């Protein structure tokens, strides 16, 4: 099965003085969302950025991959709390992604959880799409 996902964005003006709006996404789950250079490189001031959206995508994809791996191993998670922090350096790009996960997984010890999280990080399609990022870290622990 194949799935295409879509987002529609408008932008007006230059990079620094201009601004844009993520008008809609194909699912209708969100939009409109304002985006500007300032929200990307300085203070977000209530607007989003491509990096914030990448962080959301990475945290959710990683959580799905970890949940699947744990369930396949016979130890489904009761809960996974995941965050992703994407570091953007103007003029350089995305320099780091830091994944943090805390899990409640009955029947799994700390070492096994960390190993499952590492496997999920490597297998997650968003991690793979971000392979050019110089550093992707993982901090995994049980609750």
Chimera marker file (.cmm) of the C-alpha trace (Angstrom):
<marker_set name="trace">
<marker id="1" x="0.000" y="0.000" z="0.000" r="1" g="1" b="0" radius="0.5"/>
<marker id="2" x="1.185" y="3.524" z="-0.789" r="1" g="1" b="0" radius="0.5"/>
<marker id="3" x="0.138" y="6.742" z="0.937" r="1" g="1" b="0" radius="0.5"/>
<marker id="4" x="0.713" y="10.255" z="-0.367" r="1" g="1" b="0" radius="0.5"/>
<marker id="5" x="0.458" y="13.125" z="2.105" r="1" g="1" b="0" radius="0.5"/>
<marker id="6" x="0.062" y="16.754" z="1.128" r="1" g="1" b="0" radius="0.5"/>
<marker id="7" x="0.453" y="20.219" z="2.599" r="1" g="1" b="0" radius="0.5"/>
<marker id="8" x="-0.372" y="23.559" z="0.986" r="1" g="1" b="0" radius="0.5"/>
<marker id="9" x="1.646" y="26.672" z="1.841" r="1" g="1" b="0" radius="0.5"/>
<marker id="10" x="1.503" y="30.287" z="0.694" r="1" g="1" b="0" radius="0.5"/>
<marker id="11" x="4.433" y="32.691" z="1.108" r="1" g="1" b="0" radius="0.5"/>
<marker id="12" x="4.622" y="36.421" z="0.454" r="1" g="1" b="0" radius="0.5"/>
<marker id="13" x="7.679" y="38.643" z="0.458" r="1" g="1" b="0" radius="0.5"/>
<marker id="14" x="11.327" y="38.011" z="1.053" r="1" g="1" b="0" radius="0.5"/>
<marker id="15" x="12.778" y="35.407" z="3.368" r="1" g="1" b="0" radius="0.5"/>
<marker id="16" x="13.548" y="37.823" z="6.204" r="1" g="1" b="0" radius="0.5"/>
<marker id="17" x="10.623" y="40.273" z="5.973" r="1" g="1" b="0" radius="0.5"/>
<marker id="18" x="8.049" y="37.964" z="4.445" r="1" g="1" b="0" radius="0.5"/>
<marker id="19" x="5.791" y="35.366" z="5.901" r="1" g="1" b="0" radius="0.5"/>
<marker id="20" x="3.809" y="32.332" z="5.055" r="1" g="1" b="0" radius="0.5"/>
<marker id="21" x="0.923" y="30.194" z="6.070" r="1" g="1" b="0" radius="0.5"/>
<marker id="22" x="0.617" y="26.447" z="6.076" r="1" g="1" b="0" radius="0.5"/>
<marker id="23" x="-2.887" y="26.725" z="4.686" r="1" g="1" b="0" radius="0.5"/>
<marker id="24" x="-3.943" y="23.126" z="5.003" r="1" g="1" b="0" radius="0.5"/>
<marker id="25" x="-2.892" y="19.525" z="5.070" r="1" g="1" b="0" radius="0.5"/>
<marker id="26" x="-4.590" y="16.778" z="3.147" r="1" g="1" b="0" radius="0.5"/>
<marker id="27" x="-6.054" y="15.161" z="6.246" r="1" g="1" b="0" radius="0.5"/>
<marker id="28" x="-7.552" y="18.421" z="7.473" r="1" g="1" b="0" radius="0.5"/>
<marker id="29" x="-5.947" y="17.774" z="10.871" r="1" g="1" b="0" radius="0.5"/>
<marker id="30" x="-4.452" y="21.255" z="11.133" r="1" g="1" b="0" radius="0.5"/>
<marker id="31" x="-4.040" y="24.600" z="9.449" r="1" g="1" b="0" radius="0.5"/>
<marker id="32" x="-3.778" y="27.393" z="8.975" r="1" g="1" b="0" radius="0.5"/>
<marker id="33" x="-0.444" y="27.835" z="10.760" r="1" g="1" b="0" radius="0.5"/>
<marker id="34" x="1.722" y="30.931" z="10.367" r="1" g="1" b="0" radius="0.5"/>
<marker id="35" x="5.418" y="30.543" z="9.611" r="1" g="1" b="0" radius="0.5"/>
<marker id="36" x="8.148" y="33.193" z="9.304" r="1" g="1" b="0" radius="0.5"/>
<marker id="37" x="11.924" y="33.424" z="9.291" r="1" g="1" b="0" radius="0.5"/>
<marker id="38" x="11.740" y="34.832" z="12.804" r="1" g="1" b="0" radius="0.5"/>
<marker id="39" x="9.757" y="31.821" z="14.025" r="1" g="1" b="0" radius="0.5"/>
<marker id="40" x="12.401" y="29.615" z="12.479" r="1" g="1" b="0" radius="0.5"/>
<marker id="41" x="15.595" y="31.323" z="13.591" r="1" g="1" b="0" radius="0.5"/>
<marker id="42" x="14.597" y="33.444" z="16.588" r="1" g="1" b="0" radius="0.5"/>
<marker id="43" x="11.545" y="33.527" z="18.885" r="1" g="1" b="0" radius="0.5"/>
<marker id="44" x="8.562" y="31.482" z="17.697" r="1" g="1" b="0" radius="0.5"/>
<marker id="45" x="6.083" y="34.112" z="18.949" r="1" g="1" b="0" radius="0.5"/>
<marker id="46" x="3.124" y="31.772" z="18.449" r="1" g="1" b="0" radius="0.5"/>
<marker id="47" x="4.121" y="30.675" z="14.958" r="1" g="1" b="0" radius="0.5"/>
<marker id="48" x="5.584" y="27.384" z="13.782" r="1" g="1" b="0" radius="0.5"/>
<marker id="49" x="8.640" y="26.458" z="11.726" r="1" g="1" b="0" radius="0.5"/>
<marker id="50" x="9.642" y="23.654" z="9.393" r="1" g="1" b="0" radius="0.5"/>
<marker id="51" x="11.906" y="22.322" z="12.147" r="1" g="1" b="0" radius="0.5"/>
<marker id="52" x="9.068" y="22.208" z="14.681" r="1" g="1" b="0" radius="0.5"/>
<marker id="53" x="7.006" y="20.213" z="12.207" r="1" g="1" b="0" radius="0.5"/>
<marker id="54" x="9.969" y="17.895" z="11.591" r="1" g="1" b="0" radius="0.5"/>
<marker id="55" x="10.286" y="17.417" z="15.362" r="1" g="1" b="0" radius="0.5"/>
<marker id="56" x="6.610" y="16.459" z="15.583" r="1" g="1" b="0" radius="0.5"/>
<marker id="57" x="6.958" y="14.076" z="12.656" r="1" g="1" b="0" radius="0.5"/>
<marker id="58" x="10.078" y="12.465" z="14.100" r="1" g="1" b="0" radius="0.5"/>
<marker id="59" x="8.665" y="12.032" z="17.610" r="1" g="1" b="0" radius="0.5"/>
<marker id="60" x="5.482" y="10.438" z="16.308" r="1" g="1" b="0" radius="0.5"/>
<marker id="61" x="7.228" y="8.193" z="13.758" r="1" g="1" b="0" radius="0.5"/>
<marker id="62" x="9.774" y="7.023" z="16.326" r="1" g="1" b="0" radius="0.5"/>
<marker id="63" x="6.995" y="6.308" z="18.855" r="1" g="1" b="0" radius="0.5"/>
<marker id="64" x="5.144" y="4.226" z="16.274" r="1" g="1" b="0" radius="0.5"/>
<marker id="65" x="8.303" y="2.285" z="15.372" r="1" g="1" b="0" radius="0.5"/>
<marker id="66" x="9.152" y="1.628" z="19.024" r="1" g="1" b="0" radius="0.5"/>
<marker id="67" x="5.593" y="0.626" z="19.872" r="1" g="1" b="0" radius="0.5"/>
<marker id="68" x="5.573" y="-1.810" z="16.963" r="1" g="1" b="0" radius="0.5"/>
<marker id="69" x="8.944" y="-3.293" z="17.858" r="1" g="1" b="0" radius="0.5"/>
<marker id="70" x="7.963" y="-3.827" z="21.470" r="1" g="1" b="0" radius="0.5"/>
<marker id="71" x="4.637" y="-5.424" z="20.513" r="1" g="1" b="0" radius="0.5"/>
<marker id="72" x="6.334" y="-7.674" z="17.960" r="1" g="1" b="0" radius="0.5"/>
<marker id="73" x="8.651" y="-8.795" z="20.764" r="1" g="1" b="0" radius="0.5"/>
<marker id="74" x="5.669" y="-9.761" z="22.901" r="1" g="1" b="0" radius="0.5"/>
<marker id="75" x="5.949" y="-6.823" z="25.315" r="1" g="1" b="0" radius="0.5"/>
<marker id="76" x="3.595" y="-4.059" z="24.208" r="1" g="1" b="0" radius="0.5"/>
<marker id="77" x="4.104" y="-0.685" z="25.841" r="1" g="1" b="0" radius="0.5"/>
<marker id="78" x="1.537" y="0.708" z="28.234" r="1" g="1" b="0" radius="0.5"/>
<marker id="79" x="2.825" y="4.212" z="27.460" r="1" g="1" b="0" radius="0.5"/>
<marker id="80" x="5.607" y="5.943" z="25.539" r="1" g="1" b="0" radius="0.5"/>
<marker id="81" x="6.348" y="9.633" z="26.150" r="1" g="1" b="0" radius="0.5"/>
<marker id="82" x="8.552" y="10.913" z="23.342" r="1" g="1" b="0" radius="0.5"/>
<marker id="83" x="9.987" y="14.296" z="22.496" r="1" g="1" b="0" radius="0.5"/>
<marker id="84" x="12.182" y="15.386" z="19.618" r="1" g="1" b="0" radius="0.5"/>
<marker id="85" x="14.217" y="18.580" z="19.579" r="1" g="1" b="0" radius="0.5"/>
<marker id="86" x="15.462" y="19.754" z="16.189" r="1" g="1" b="0" radius="0.5"/>
<marker id="87" x="18.376" y="22.206" z="16.229" r="1" g="1" b="0" radius="0.5"/>
<marker id="88" x="18.469" y="24.671" z="13.322" r="1" g="1" b="0" radius="0.5"/>
<marker id="89" x="21.510" y="26.890" z="12.712" r="1" g="1" b="0" radius="0.5"/>
<marker id="90" x="20.900" y="29.675" z="10.167" r="1" g="1" b="0" radius="0.5"/>
<marker id="91" x="23.343" y="29.359" z="7.299" r="1" g="1" b="0" radius="0.5"/>
<marker id="92" x="24.110" y="25.748" z="8.189" r="1" g="1" b="0" radius="0.5"/>
<marker id="93" x="20.761" y="23.976" z="8.467" r="1" g="1" b="0" radius="0.5"/>
<marker id="94" x="19.576" y="21.247" z="10.787" r="1" g="1" b="0" radius="0.5"/>
<marker id="95" x="22.569" y="20.202" z="12.857" r="1" g="1" b="0" radius="0.5"/>
<marker id="96" x="21.032" y="17.898" z="15.442" r="1" g="1" b="0" radius="0.5"/>
<marker id="97" x="17.947" y="15.968" z="16.438" r="1" g="1" b="0" radius="0.5"/>
<marker id="98" x="17.623" y="14.833" z="20.048" r="1" g="1" b="0" radius="0.5"/>
<marker id="99" x="15.074" y="12.109" z="20.727" r="1" g="1" b="0" radius="0.5"/>
<marker id="100" x="14.003" y="11.419" z="24.297" r="1" g="1" b="0" radius="0.5"/>
<marker id="101" x="11.646" y="8.604" z="25.256" r="1" g="1" b="0" radius="0.5"/>
<marker id="102" x="10.355" y="7.391" z="28.569" r="1" g="1" b="0" radius="0.5"/>
<marker id="103" x="8.375" y="4.191" z="28.541" r="1" g="1" b="0" radius="0.5"/>
<marker id="104" x="6.178" y="2.075" z="30.710" r="1" g="1" b="0" radius="0.5"/>
<marker id="105" x="6.620" y="-1.441" z="29.341" r="1" g="1" b="0" radius="0.5"/>
<marker id="106" x="5.681" y="-4.379" z="31.563" r="1" g="1" b="0" radius="0.5"/>
<marker id="107" x="8.104" y="-7.281" z="31.334" r="1" g="1" b="0" radius="0.5"/>
<marker id="108" x="10.987" y="-5.319" z="29.809" r="1" g="1" b="0" radius="0.5"/>
<marker id="109" x="14.206" y="-4.392" z="31.594" r="1" g="1" b="0" radius="0.5"/>
<marker id="110" x="16.089" y="-1.139" z="31.007" r="1" g="1" b="0" radius="0.5"/>
<marker id="111" x="18.720" y="-2.631" z="28.681" r="1" g="1" b="0" radius="0.5"/>
<marker id="112" x="16.104" y="-4.295" z="26.482" r="1" g="1" b="0" radius="0.5"/>
<marker id="113" x="14.090" y="-1.085" z="26.298" r="1" g="1" b="0" radius="0.5"/>
<marker id="114" x="17.135" y="0.940" z="25.276" r="1" g="1" b="0" radius="0.5"/>
<marker id="115" x="17.996" y="-1.657" z="22.627" r="1" g="1" b="0" radius="0.5"/>
<marker id="116" x="14.433" y="-1.590" z="21.252" r="1" g="1" b="0" radius="0.5"/>
<marker id="117" x="14.528" y="2.216" z="21.196" r="1" g="1" b="0" radius="0.5"/>
<marker id="118" x="17.829" y="2.209" z="19.295" r="1" g="1" b="0" radius="0.5"/>
<marker id="119" x="16.397" y="-0.227" z="16.743" r="1" g="1" b="0" radius="0.5"/>
<marker id="120" x="13.310" y="1.980" z="16.383" r="1" g="1" b="0" radius="0.5"/>
<marker id="121" x="15.470" y="5.072" z="15.881" r="1" g="1" b="0" radius="0.5"/>
<marker id="122" x="17.394" y="3.371" z="13.094" r="1" g="1" b="0" radius="0.5"/>
<marker id="123" x="14.289" y="1.894" z="11.435" r="1" g="1" b="0" radius="0.5"/>
<marker id="124" x="11.940" y="4.856" z="11.701" r="1" g="1" b="0" radius="0.5"/>
<marker id="125" x="11.273" y="6.258" z="8.183" r="1" g="1" b="0" radius="0.5"/>
<marker id="126" x="11.658" y="9.843" z="9.424" r="1" g="1" b="0" radius="0.5"/>
<marker id="127" x="15.052" y="8.984" z="10.966" r="1" g="1" b="0" radius="0.5"/>
<marker id="128" x="16.026" y="7.533" z="7.613" r="1" g="1" b="0" radius="0.5"/>
<marker id="129" x="14.815" y="10.655" z="5.799" r="1" g="1" b="0" radius="0.5"/>
<marker id="130" x="16.967" y="12.737" z="8.163" r="1" g="1" b="0" radius="0.5"/>
<marker id="131" x="20.095" y="10.657" z="7.551" r="1" g="1" b="0" radius="0.5"/>
<marker id="132" x="22.018" y="13.752" z="6.401" r="1" g="1" b="0" radius="0.5"/>
<marker id="133" x="21.652" y="15.372" z="9.835" r="1" g="1" b="0" radius="0.5"/>
<marker id="134" x="25.108" y="15.236" z="11.450" r="1" g="1" b="0" radius="0.5"/>
<marker id="135" x="23.854" y="14.096" z="14.854" r="1" g="1" b="0" radius="0.5"/>
<marker id="136" x="20.748" y="12.235" z="15.967" r="1" g="1" b="0" radius="0.5"/>
<marker id="137" x="20.861" y="11.327" z="19.639" r="1" g="1" b="0" radius="0.5"/>
<marker id="138" x="18.646" y="9.075" z="21.712" r="1" g="1" b="0" radius="0.5"/>
<marker id="139" x="17.942" y="9.171" z="25.443" r="1" g="1" b="0" radius="0.5"/>
<marker id="140" x="15.762" y="6.181" z="26.336" r="1" g="1" b="0" radius="0.5"/>
<marker id="141" x="14.713" y="4.978" z="29.777" r="1" g="1" b="0" radius="0.5"/>
<marker id="142" x="11.845" y="3.247" z="31.504" r="1" g="1" b="0" radius="0.5"/>
<marker id="143" x="9.463" y="5.292" z="33.627" r="1" g="1" b="0" radius="0.5"/>
<link id1="1" id2="2" r="1" g="1" b="0" radius="0.2"/>
<link id1="2" id2="3" r="1" g="1" b="0" radius="0.2"/>
<link id1="3" id2="4" r="1" g="1" b="0" radius="0.2"/>
<link id1="4" id2="5" r="1" g="1" b="0" radius="0.2"/>
<link id1="5" id2="6" r="1" g="1" b="0" radius="0.2"/>
<link id1="6" id2="7" r="1" g="1" b="0" radius="0.2"/>
<link id1="7" id2="8" r="1" g="1" b="0" radius="0.2"/>
<link id1="8" id2="9" r="1" g="1" b="0" radius="0.2"/>
<link id1="9" id2="10" r="1" g="1" b="0" radius="0.2"/>
<link id1="10" id2="11" r="1" g="1" b="0" radius="0.2"/>
<link id1="11" id2="12" r="1" g="1" b="0" radius="0.2"/>
<link id1="12" id2="13" r="1" g="1" b="0" radius="0.2"/>
<link id1="13" id2="14" r="1" g="1" b="0" radius="0.2"/>
<link id1="14" id2="15" r="1" g="1" b="0" radius="0.2"/>
<link id1="15" id2="16" r="1" g="1" b="0" radius="0.2"/>
<link id1="16" id2="17" r="1" g="1" b="0" radius="0.2"/>
<link id1="17" id2="18" r="1" g="1" b="0" radius="0.2"/>
<link id1="18" id2="19" r="1" g="1" b="0" radius="0.2"/>
<link id1="19" id2="20" r="1" g="1" b="0" radius="0.2"/>
<link id1="20" id2="21" r="1" g="1" b="0" radius="0.2"/>
<link id1="21" id2="22" r="1" g="1" b="0" radius="0.2"/>
<link id1="22" id2="23" r="1" g="1" b="0" radius="0.2"/>
<link id1="23" id2="24" r="1" g="1" b="0" radius="0.2"/>
<link id1="24" id2="25" r="1" g="1" b="0" radius="0.2"/>
<link id1="25" id2="26" r="1" g="1" b="0" radius="0.2"/>
<link id1="26" id2="27" r="1" g="1" b="0" radius="0.2"/>
<link id1="27" id2="28" r="1" g="1" b="0" radius="0.2"/>
<link id1="28" id2="29" r="1" g="1" b="0" radius="0.2"/>
<link id1="29" id2="30" r="1" g="1" b="0" radius="0.2"/>
<link id1="30" id2="31" r="1" g="1" b="0" radius="0.2"/>
<link id1="31" id2="32" r="1" g="1" b="0" radius="0.2"/>
<link id1="32" id2="33" r="1" g="1" b="0" radius="0.2"/>
<link id1="33" id2="34" r="1" g="1" b="0" radius="0.2"/>
<link id1="34" id2="35" r="1" g="1" b="0" radius="0.2"/>
<link id1="35" id2="36" r="1" g="1" b="0" radius="0.2"/>
<link id1="36" id2="37" r="1" g="1" b="0" radius="0.2"/>
<link id1="37" id2="38" r="1" g="1" b="0" radius="0.2"/>
<link id1="38" id2="39" r="1" g="1" b="0" radius="0.2"/>
<link id1="39" id2="40" r="1" g="1" b="0" radius="0.2"/>
<link id1="40" id2="41" r="1" g="1" b="0" radius="0.2"/>
<link id1="41" id2="42" r="1" g="1" b="0" radius="0.2"/>
<link id1="42" id2="43" r="1" g="1" b="0" radius="0.2"/>
<link id1="43" id2="44" r="1" g="1" b="0" radius="0.2"/>
<link id1="44" id2="45" r="1" g="1" b="0" radius="0.2"/>
<link id1="45" id2="46" r="1" g="1" b="0" radius="0.2"/>
<link id1="46" id2="47" r="1" g="1" b="0" radius="0.2"/>
<link id1="47" id2="48" r="1" g="1" b="0" radius="0.2"/>
<link id1="48" id2="49" r="1" g="1" b="0" radius="0.2"/>
<link id1="49" id2="50" r="1" g="1" b="0" radius="0.2"/>
<link id1="50" id2="51" r="1" g="1" b="0" radius="0.2"/>
<link id1="51" id2="52" r="1" g="1" b="0" radius="0.2"/>
<link id1="52" id2="53" r="1" g="1" b="0" radius="0.2"/>
<link id1="53" id2="54" r="1" g="1" b="0" radius="0.2"/>
<link id1="54" id2="55" r="1" g="1" b="0" radius="0.2"/>
<link id1="55" id2="56" r="1" g="1" b="0" radius="0.2"/>
<link id1="56" id2="57" r="1" g="1" b="0" radius="0.2"/>
<link id1="57" id2="58" r="1" g="1" b="0" radius="0.2"/>
<link id1="58" id2="59" r="1" g="1" b="0" radius="0.2"/>
<link id1="59" id2="60" r="1" g="1" b="0" radius="0.2"/>
<link id1="60" id2="61" r="1" g="1" b="0" radius="0.2"/>
<link id1="61" id2="62" r="1" g="1" b="0" radius="0.2"/>
<link id1="62" id2="63" r="1" g="1" b="0" radius="0.2"/>
<link id1="63" id2="64" r="1" g="1" b="0" radius="0.2"/>
<link id1="64" id2="65" r="1" g="1" b="0" radius="0.2"/>
<link id1="65" id2="66" r="1" g="1" b="0" radius="0.2"/>
<link id1="66" id2="67" r="1" g="1" b="0" radius="0.2"/>
<link id1="67" id2="68" r="1" g="1" b="0" radius="0.2"/>
<link id1="68" id2="69" r="1" g="1" b="0" radius="0.2"/>
<link id1="69" id2="70" r="1" g="1" b="0" radius="0.2"/>
<link id1="70" id2="71" r="1" g="1" b="0" radius="0.2"/>
<link id1="71" id2="72" r="1" g="1" b="0" radius="0.2"/>
<link id1="72" id2="73" r="1" g="1" b="0" radius="0.2"/>
<link id1="73" id2="74" r="1" g="1" b="0" radius="0.2"/>
<link id1="74" id2="75" r="1" g="1" b="0" radius="0.2"/>
<link id1="75" id2="76" r="1" g="1" b="0" radius="0.2"/>
<link id1="76" id2="77" r="1" g="1" b="0" radius="0.2"/>
<link id1="77" id2="78" r="1" g="1" b="0" radius="0.2"/>
<link id1="78" id2="79" r="1" g="1" b="0" radius="0.2"/>
<link id1="79" id2="80" r="1" g="1" b="0" radius="0.2"/>
<link id1="80" id2="81" r="1" g="1" b="0" radius="0.2"/>
<link id1="81" id2="82" r="1" g="1" b="0" radius="0.2"/>
<link id1="82" id2="83" r="1" g="1" b="0" radius="0.2"/>
<link id1="83" id2="84" r="1" g="1" b="0" radius="0.2"/>
<link id1="84" id2="85" r="1" g="1" b="0" radius="0.2"/>
<link id1="85" id2="86" r="1" g="1" b="0" radius="0.2"/>
<link id1="86" id2="87" r="1" g="1" b="0" radius="0.2"/>
<link id1="87" id2="88" r="1" g="1" b="0" radius="0.2"/>
<link id1="88" id2="89" r="1" g="1" b="0" radius="0.2"/>
<link id1="89" id2="90" r="1" g="1" b="0" radius="0.2"/>
<link id1="90" id2="91" r="1" g="1" b="0" radius="0.2"/>
<link id1="91" id2="92" r="1" g="1" b="0" radius="0.2"/>
<link id1="92" id2="93" r="1" g="1" b="0" radius="0.2"/>
<link id1="93" id2="94" r="1" g="1" b="0" radius="0.2"/>
<link id1="94" id2="95" r="1" g="1" b="0" radius="0.2"/>
<link id1="95" id2="96" r="1" g="1" b="0" radius="0.2"/>
<link id1="96" id2="97" r="1" g="1" b="0" radius="0.2"/>
<link id1="97" id2="98" r="1" g="1" b="0" radius="0.2"/>
<link id1="98" id2="99" r="1" g="1" b="0" radius="0.2"/>
<link id1="99" id2="100" r="1" g="1" b="0" radius="0.2"/>
<link id1="100" id2="101" r="1" g="1" b="0" radius="0.2"/>
<link id1="101" id2="102" r="1" g="1" b="0" radius="0.2"/>
<link id1="102" id2="103" r="1" g="1" b="0" radius="0.2"/>
<link id1="103" id2="104" r="1" g="1" b="0" radius="0.2"/>
<link id1="104" id2="105" r="1" g="1" b="0" radius="0.2"/>
<link id1="105" id2="106" r="1" g="1" b="0" radius="0.2"/>
<link id1="106" id2="107" r="1" g="1" b="0" radius="0.2"/>
<link id1="107" id2="108" r="1" g="1" b="0" radius="0.2"/>
<link id1="108" id2="109" r="1" g="1" b="0" radius="0.2"/>
<link id1="109" id2="110" r="1" g="1" b="0" radius="0.2"/>
<link id1="110" id2="111" r="1" g="1" b="0" radius="0.2"/>
<link id1="111" id2="112" r="1" g="1" b="0" radius="0.2"/>
<link id1="112" id2="113" r="1" g="1" b="0" radius="0.2"/>
<link id1="113" id2="114" r="1" g="1" b="0" radius="0.2"/>
<link id1="114" id2="115" r="1" g="1" b="0" radius="0.2"/>
<link id1="115" id2="116" r="1" g="1" b="0" radius="0.2"/>
<link id1="116" id2="117" r="1" g="1" b="0" radius="0.2"/>
<link id1="117" id2="118" r="1" g="1" b="0" radius="0.2"/>
<link id1="118" id2="119" r="1" g="1" b="0" radius="0.2"/>
<link id1="119" id2="120" r="1" g="1" b="0" radius="0.2"/>
<link id1="120" id2="121" r="1" g="1" b="0" radius="0.2"/>
<link id1="121" id2="122" r="1" g="1" b="0" radius="0.2"/>
<link id1="122" id2="123" r="1" g="1" b="0" radius="0.2"/>
<link id1="123" id2="124" r="1" g="1" b="0" radius="0.2"/>
<link id1="124" id2="125" r="1" g="1" b="0" radius="0.2"/>
<link id1="125" id2="126" r="1" g="1" b="0" radius="0.2"/>
<link id1="126" id2="127" r="1" g="1" b="0" radius="0.2"/>
<link id1="127" id2="128" r="1" g="1" b="0" radius="0.2"/>
<link id1="128" id2="129" r="1" g="1" b="0" radius="0.2"/>
<link id1="129" id2="130" r="1" g="1" b="0" radius="0.2"/>
<link id1="130" id2="131" r="1" g="1" b="0" radius="0.2"/>
<link id1="131" id2="132" r="1" g="1" b="0" radius="0.2"/>
<link id1="132" id2="133" r="1" g="1" b="0" radius="0.2"/>
<link id1="133" id2="134" r="1" g="1" b="0" radius="0.2"/>
<link id1="134" id2="135" r="1" g="1" b="0" radius="0.2"/>
<link id1="135" id2="136" r="1" g="1" b="0" radius="0.2"/>
<link id1="136" id2="137" r="1" g="1" b="0" radius="0.2"/>
<link id1="137" id2="138" r="1" g="1" b="0" radius="0.2"/>
<link id1="138" id2="139" r="1" g="1" b="0" radius="0.2"/>
<link id1="139" id2="140" r="1" g="1" b="0" radius="0.2"/>
<link id1="140" id2="141" r="1" g="1" b="0" radius="0.2"/>
<link id1="141" id2="142" r="1" g="1" b="0" radius="0.2"/>
<link id1="142" id2="143" r="1" g="1" b="0" radius="0.2"/>
</marker_set>
